[in-house]
Amino acid sequence: MKKVLLCLLGVATLAGCLEPTTTNNTDAVMDDSGVICGFVFNIETDAEINGAKVTLSPGDVTSKTGSNGYFEFDDLKSGTYKVTATADGYDGIYRQLTIKSGREYVCDFPLRAIYNASAEVSPLEGLDFGRGKNTLAVTLKAHNGALAYHAELEGNPAWVSLEKNDGTIPDYEKTSQVEYLKLTVDRNAMKTDEATCNLVIMAGRKEFRIKVTARQNAVNDYSSATIISCDSQIEAKIISCNRSGTSVVLNYSLTNTGLGDFHFSIGNSNYTTIYDNKGNEYTSYYMTFRDYNNGGNSYVSTKFPEGPECKGSITLKNVPSDVKSITYLLSAYNDSSYSGPKLSGGRISFKNVPVYD
């Protein structure tokens, strides 16, 4: 593209923008001011666009390009600015850059002609990483023609990043293809438990704003629960108690610390009681211990070796969303059909176990 730059060129940084350089030309930049300038042109033909509207914010200062496609904003104070370029019949795009006094910044805008094309972005309601997700994506779809887009995270937050800022959305009707914008969270860079920002996407002549939210990974605390074992030489622990949809899964462990190997039965429904803090009782549950399960309707009976930590789980279905804790009173005994130690109690209790999402 043949262009006589009216601003000083430097090293490329942001897409379409160049890093500033100082100048000895007193007519170009005053020591206490900065300049943003550049060209608006057709990305496909390389032709300058006459009459393009370029807007600088904050301040909503506008400039119209001449026949050479050139624009300029001068006498600017140090700070972060958003520059948006639009023109009839073209996709609009914008850049965000931080300038310093006494510097000139070249910021060109290659616009793509549109032919009644429109963009669709989802999910518009927002991206919520919650406490466990590290990567999510926004889907971009173009109708009645391909569209160029530009995306930025407002304020340049350190805790979330975009895989790319610019690209082209393929014509969905012709290709059945969409564009994905992948975002990745770095929770080590989060300074608070919850962080939010806006993802701004300009596609075609429309701007989309999507709220992005993330929370620190949860450290689940079960110290408020009460654990009572069936014997002083059987150590019971809570590993986790998490909700998955309408189900809640308790993961636990039992360690035989000195009873020798014996055949152990746990969770007999005739002698087991499970209920939540709302008073709901659960008579049907899926239970595992070591590599065995109850098939959803009976207890688990298997060898309980001395020494290793043996893990198990209990899955409850149709648990109301407002349930905060669950109590598990599980029958536990040495199977009478096998020889072995006599346990001092007949129940293992996990009382008031907090339920985490």
N, C-alpha and C positions, 0 to 999 in steps of 0.2 A: 504494500500500500504506500503510495507516494504522499507523504504529508510533510509540510514544513512545520516542525514543532515550534510553537511560540513560547514554550516553557522548557526548562532545562531537563535533559534526560539523565537518568541514573540507572541503578540496578533494579530489575523487576522484583516486586514483592507481591502484593495482592494481585489477583487476576485482574488485568486491565489497568493497574496502577503501578507507578514507578516510584522508587525511593528517592527522596529529595537530595539535592546538592545545594551548596551555598553558591553565591554568585558575587562577582565584583561589579556587575552592571547595575548602577544605581537607579536606572530607569525601570528595572524589573521588579525588585522586591525591597521594601524598606526593612531596616533591621528589626523593627518591632512588629512586623506583620508577616503573614504567610499567604501563599497563593495556591489555589487548586485550579488546574486548567486541563484541557484535553480536546479530543475530537469525538463526535458522534458520527458513526458511519454504518453502512449496510454490510453485515457480516458476510453475505453471499457474493455481493458484487464489488465490495470495497469502496463504493461510492459514498461521498460525504452526504449527510442528511441535513438539508436546509429546513429551518424552522422547528427543530427539535427543542423540546422544553426540558431544561435541566434545573432541578430544584435542590437547594442546599438547606439542610436543617441541622441544628435548630435555627429558627428564624424564618424558614420558608421563603428564602430569597430565590428568585427565579432568573434564569437567563435563557435567551433564545439563540440558537446557533444561526450563523449566516450561511452563505452559499458554500463556504469551505468547511462547514460542520464544526466550527471551533466555538468553545465557550471558555469563560474565565471568571473566577471569583477571587477577588484580592482583598487586601487589608483585613485578613483573618487572624484572629487570636489563636494561641495554642489551644488544642483541644481535639475532641473526637467529633467528626462530622459524617453525616449521611448524605450522599449525592445520588439523586435519582434522575435517570434520563428516560423520557418518553417521547414518542412521535406517532402521529396518525399512521395506522397501518403497520405498526411494528410492536413487537414485544418490548415492554419496558423492563429495565434492570436498574439495580442500584449498587453502590459500593459504600462501605463504611471504612473510614480511615482516620488515623490520629496524626495531627500535624504539629509542627513546632514553628515558632516565630523565626522569620528570616529565611524561610525555606520555600521552595516551589515544588509542587506535587503534580505530576502528569497522570491523569486518570481518563483513559479512553473508554468509550462505550460502543461496542459492536452490537448493533440491534438486528434482530431477525424479523423479516417481514412476516406478517400473519395473514391467513386467509380464512377468516371467520372461525379460527381455532379457539378452543377453550380448554381450561385445565380443571382437573378434579384432584383434590388432595384429601387423603384420609390417613389417620383419624383426625378430624377437625376438633373433636372435643378435648384433645390433649394426649400427651404421652406421659404415663406415670410408671417410672421404674420401680416404685415401691421400695422394699428393703432388700430384695434379692436379685432383681434383674440388672444385668450390666449392659445389654445391647437391645435396642429397639429400632424400628424402621418406620418411616413415613412412606406411603405409596403415592406416587404421582402418575396421573393418567391424562393423556391429551386426546381431545376429540376434534375431528375435522381438520387435522393437520398436526405436524410435529411442532413442538414449542421449546424454545430455549428457556432455561430457568436459572435463577441465582438464589442461593440460600445462605443465611447467616444466623448465628446465635447472638441475639441482642446483648450487648454489653461484653461480648467475648469472655464468658465465664470459664474459669479454669477447670471446673469439675465435670464438664461435658464437652464432647468434641464431635464434629461432623466429619464423615468420611470424605466428602467433597463438597465444594461450594457451587460449582457450575456444571451444567450439562444440558442435554437435550432430551426431552420427553418424546418418545416415538408416537406416531399416530396410532392410537389403539385400534381404530376400525380397520386399518390396513395391515397392522403387524400383530395384533393381539398381545402386544408387549407393554409393560409398564416400567417406570423408573423407581428405584428404591433409594431413599436417603437414610443411611444408617447412622445412628447416634450411639456413642459409647460413654458410659459414666465412669469417672475415676473418683471413687468415694474417699480416697486418701486426700484429695484436694478440697473436699467439702469442709467448711468451717463450722457448720451448724448441723443439727440433726436432719433438717429438711432444707432443700435448696430448690429454687425455681428460676426459670428464665423463659424467654419467648424465642421460638424458632420462627424466623420470618422468611417466607418463600415468595419470590416474585416470579410468576409464570404467565406468559401472555401479558395482558394489561391489568392483571389482578394480583393483589397482594394477599397472602394468607398468613395468619398469625396463629401459632400453635403453642400452647403452654406446655412446658416441659418440667416435670417434677421428679425428684429423687429423694430418698431417705437413707440414712445410714443403715447398714446391716444390723438386724436385731440380734441382741445378746439375750437369749431367753433365760429367765431366772425362775427356777423351781424351788427356791428356798422356802417359799410360803407353804408348800405342800408338806403333808405329814406322811412318813413312810414307816410302816410297822411290818416286820418280817414274821414268818411262821416259825423261825428258829434263830437263835443267836449266832449260829454258824452258817446261816444263809444270808448273804448281804444283798439287799435289794436297792436298785438305783433307777431313777428316771433319766432317760436319755433325751427324749423330746416328746412334746404333745402338740401336734399341729393340725390345723384345719385344712382340708383339701376339698373345696366345693362344699357339699353338705355333709361330708364325712369328717371324722376326727380320728387320728391315728396316734395312739400312745406307744412309744418305743421304750422298752425297759430292759434291765439286765438283772440276772441273778447269779451269784457266785457262791458255790459250795466251798466253804473255807476249812472244813474238817470233819465231815460226816462220812467220808468214803463215797465210792460210787454206789448209787442206788436208783431204783426206778421211781420216777416222780410224776405225780398227776397235778395239774393246775387248771383252774377255770371251769370246774364242773358247774353247769348252769343251775343245778338244784341247790347249790350252796354258795353261789356267787351273786353279788348285788352290785349293779352299776347305776349311778344316777348323777344328774348335773345340778348346778346351783339354782336352776329354775324348778327343780322338783321332778323333772322328767326321768323315768326309769327306762333302762335299756336291757331287754331280756334276750335280744338276739345280737350276736357279735361274732366277728371273725378273729380267731386268736392263733398265734404262733408261739412256739418255744423251741429253740435250737432249729432243727430243720423239719419240724413237724407242725401240723396245723389241726384245728378242730373241725375242719370241713364246714364251719358255719353253724353247727348245731350240737356239738358235744365238747368234751374237755380234751386237753392235750395230755398224753401220757407217753413218756420217753425216759431214757436213761439220763441221769443228772450226774455228770462226772465231777469229782473233786478237783478244784484248782482253777480251770479256765472260767472266764466271764462268759456266761451263756445269755444270748440275747433273745428277746421275744417282742411281740407286738399285739395290740388289741385295736381292731377297727370297728368304729360305731358308725352307722348310717343314719341319715335324716336327723342330724343334730341342728337345732335352731341356730340362726346366726347370732342371736344375742346371748348364747351360753358362754360364760367366762371361765368356768372351771368344772371339772368332773371328778367324782370319787369312784374308785375301783376297789371293791372288796372281793378278792379272788380266793376261792377255795384252793388249798395247797396241802398235799399229804403224800406220804410214802404209800405207793400202791400196795394194798394188803396181799395181793397175789404174789408178791416178791419179798424176799427177806431184805432187811435194811434197818436203818436207824429209826427210832421213834422221834417224831418232831414234837417240839414243845407246844406248838400251836397249829391250828388248822386253817389259817388264813393269812394271805399277804395283802396288805392294805396300802393303796396309794390314794390319800385323801386330799381333796381340794387341789387337784392338779390344774394349774393355769393352762388355758387353751390359747395358742398363738396362731396368727394367720400366716 
